[in-house]
Amino acid sequence: MALLEVSNLGIAFGGLQAVDKVDLRLEQGGLYGLIGPNGAGKTTVFNMLTGVYKPTEGDIILDGKNITGKPPATISKAGIARTFQNIRLFGGMTVLDNVKVGLHNQVKYSTFTAVLRLPPFFEREREMRGQAMGLLKIFGLENDAKQMASNLPYGKQRKLEIARALATNPKLLLLDEPAAGMNPSETEELMETVRFVREHFGITILLIEHDMSFVMGLCEQITVLDYGRIIAAGTPEMVRNDPKVIAAYLGG
């Protein structure tokens, strides 16, 4: 069984069919790309996978469980984490606290325990701090733990957003244009980071990206959307040479 099986997925906004009959199959530990011209429906697919939008048709099966139309919090706990094209960190919080926020979806003490500051609350907080620092160390951010997230350079903010997503202990990580706004040096470093995350954490990764060299150099399988429909799928080499893909990008 695949980790994620998406079948006949679609959504309409009023009379507009934004995504239609999308099928995806992601195996455990794979590194996948979802590409297409602007307005092709890529982010809409991500929004359905994470519960932001409720599909009007189709099914989303994660690790054997149907999560179609479930609320975002439920889907997060089921094992899907996401980053965004426009970085969404808590800029007024420290780097450490940003990661701890991600860990709270696994919190094991009750609201009553937290309000009264009972011993289990402090024990779990110590555990979370240790876990958060461990993640920061993996990404080379441990020395920035007390910094405000908004003060980090752009490349480090991207790493922090990925670290926070990983704090939720996901089975599937969705990266929405992770290389957006990066210079070539930062993009190369990010590629190494994504490879490391896949290998170190053993999780499945699906990313949207407009930087074709980034996608082609990183992903093992790529799905191409145009006007909300899949027009090609396969290895980077197959997709790169597909006439329909070339036409979609060049307007032919």
RAZIKA-V877381 format. One record per pair of residues at least 4 apart in sequence whose C-alpha atoms are under 8 Angstrom apart, sorted by the first residue. I is the first residue (numbers start at 1). J is the second residue. Records with the same first field share a line. If there is no record, write none. Layout:
I = J / J
This chain:
1 = 27 / 63 / 64
2 = 25 / 26 / 27 / 28 / 63
3 = 25 / 26 / 27 / 28 / 61 / 62 / 63 / 64
4 = 24 / 25 / 26 / 27 / 60 / 61 / 62 / 63
5 = 23 / 24 / 25 / 26 / 59 / 60 / 61 / 62
6 = 22 / 23 / 24 / 25 / 58 / 59 / 60 / 61
7 = 21 / 22 / 23 / 24 / 58 / 59 / 60
8 = 20 / 21 / 22 / 23 / 57 / 58 / 59
9 = 19 / 20 / 21 / 22 / 23 / 55 / 56 / 57 / 58 / 59 / 60
10 = 17 / 18 / 19 / 20 / 21 / 22 / 55 / 56 / 57 / 58
11 = 17 / 18 / 19 / 20 / 54 / 55 / 56 / 57
12 = 16 / 17 / 18 / 19 / 56
13 = 17 / 18
17 = 228
18 = 41 / 44 / 227 / 228
19 = 41 / 44 / 45 / 227 / 228 / 229
20 = 228 / 229
21 = 58 / 229 / 230
22 = 228 / 229 / 230
23 = 230
26 = 30 / 32 / 204
27 = 204
28 = 203 / 204
29 = 198 / 202 / 203 / 204 / 205
30 = 198 / 203 / 204 / 205 / 220
31 = 198 / 204 / 205 / 206 / 218 / 219 / 220 / 221
32 = 205 / 206 / 207 / 219 / 220 / 221 / 222 / 223
33 = 206 / 207 / 208 / 209 / 215 / 219 / 220 / 221 / 222 / 223
34 = 42 / 206 / 207 / 208 / 209 / 222 / 223 / 224 / 225
35 = 42 / 208 / 209 / 210 / 222 / 223 / 224 / 225
36 = 40 / 42 / 210 / 224 / 225 / 226 / 248 / 249
37 = 225 / 226 / 248 / 249
39 = 226 / 227
40 = 225 / 226 / 227 / 228 / 229
41 = 45 / 225 / 226 / 227 / 228
42 = 46 / 208 / 225 / 228
43 = 47 / 176 / 208
44 = 48 / 53
45 = 49
46 = 50 / 174
47 = 51 / 52 / 53
48 = 52 / 53 / 54 / 55 / 68 / 69
49 = 60 / 68
50 = 71 / 72 / 75 / 76 / 80 / 81 / 82
51 = 68 / 69 / 70 / 71 / 72 / 75
52 = 71 / 72
53 = 69
54 = 68 / 69 / 70
55 = 68 / 69
58 = 68
59 = 66 / 67 / 68
60 = 66 / 67 / 68
61 = 65 / 66 / 67 / 68
62 = 66 / 67 / 78
67 = 75
70 = 74 / 75
71 = 75
72 = 76
73 = 77
74 = 78
75 = 79 / 80
76 = 80 / 81 / 105 / 168 / 170
77 = 105 / 106 / 168 / 170
78 = 170
79 = 168 / 169 / 170 / 171 / 172
80 = 170 / 171 / 172 / 173 / 174
81 = 165 / 166 / 168 / 170 / 172 / 173 / 174
82 = 165 / 173 / 174 / 175 / 176
83 = 87 / 88 / 161 / 162 / 165 / 174 / 175 / 176 / 178
84 = 88 / 175 / 176 / 177 / 178
85 = 176 / 177 / 178 / 180
87 = 157 / 158 / 161
88 = 161
89 = 98 / 149 / 150 / 157 / 161
90 = 98 / 149 / 150
91 = 148 / 149 / 150 / 151
92 = 148 / 149 / 150
93 = 97 / 98 / 148 / 149
94 = 98 / 145 / 146 / 147 / 148 / 149
95 = 99 / 144 / 145 / 146 / 147 / 148 / 149 / 160
96 = 100 / 129 / 132 / 133 / 136 / 145 / 146
97 = 101
98 = 102 / 149 / 160 / 164
99 = 103 / 132 / 160 / 163 / 164 / 165 / 167
100 = 104 / 128 / 129 / 132 / 164 / 167
101 = 105 / 164
102 = 164 / 165 / 166 / 167 / 168
103 = 107 / 128 / 132 / 164 / 167 / 168
104 = 168
105 = 168
106 = 168
107 = 124
108 = 124
109 = 113 / 114 / 120 / 121 / 124
110 = 114
111 = 115
112 = 116
113 = 117 / 118 / 120 / 121
114 = 118 / 121
117 = 121 / 122
118 = 122
119 = 123
120 = 124
121 = 125
122 = 126
123 = 127
124 = 128
125 = 129
126 = 130
127 = 131
128 = 132
129 = 133
130 = 134
131 = 135
132 = 136 / 167
133 = 137 / 142 / 145
134 = 138
135 = 139 / 163 / 167
136 = 140 / 141 / 142 / 145 / 160 / 163
137 = 141 / 142
139 = 159 / 160 / 163 / 193
141 = 145 / 156 / 160
147 = 151 / 152
148 = 152
149 = 157
150 = 157
152 = 156 / 157
153 = 157
154 = 158 / 182
155 = 159 / 182 / 186 / 190
156 = 160
157 = 161
158 = 162 / 178
159 = 163 / 190 / 193
160 = 164
161 = 165
162 = 166
163 = 167
164 = 168
165 = 169 / 170 / 173
166 = 170 / 173
170 = 203
171 = 203 / 204
172 = 203 / 204 / 205 / 206
173 = 203 / 204 / 205 / 206
174 = 205 / 206 / 207
175 = 205 / 206 / 207 / 208
176 = 207 / 208 / 209
177 = 207 / 208 / 209 / 210
178 = 190 / 207 / 208 / 209
179 = 187 / 190 / 209 / 211 / 214
180 = 209 / 210
182 = 186 / 187
183 = 187
184 = 188
185 = 189
186 = 190
187 = 191 / 214
188 = 192
189 = 193
190 = 194
191 = 195 / 214 / 218
192 = 196
193 = 197
194 = 198
195 = 199 / 218
196 = 200
197 = 201 / 202 / 203
198 = 202 / 203 / 204 / 205
199 = 203
209 = 214 / 215
210 = 215
211 = 215
212 = 216
213 = 217
214 = 218
215 = 219
216 = 236
219 = 236
220 = 235 / 236
221 = 233 / 234 / 235 / 236
222 = 233 / 234 / 235 / 236 / 239
223 = 230 / 231 / 232 / 233 / 234
224 = 230 / 231 / 232 / 233 / 239 / 245
225 = 229 / 230 / 231 / 232
226 = 230 / 231 / 248
231 = 244 / 245
232 = 239 / 242 / 244 / 245
233 = 238 / 239
234 = 238 / 239
235 = 239
236 = 240
237 = 241
238 = 242
239 = 245
240 = 245 / 246
241 = 245 / 246
242 = 246
243 = 247
244 = 248
245 = 249
246 = 250 / 252
247 = 251 / 252
248 = 252
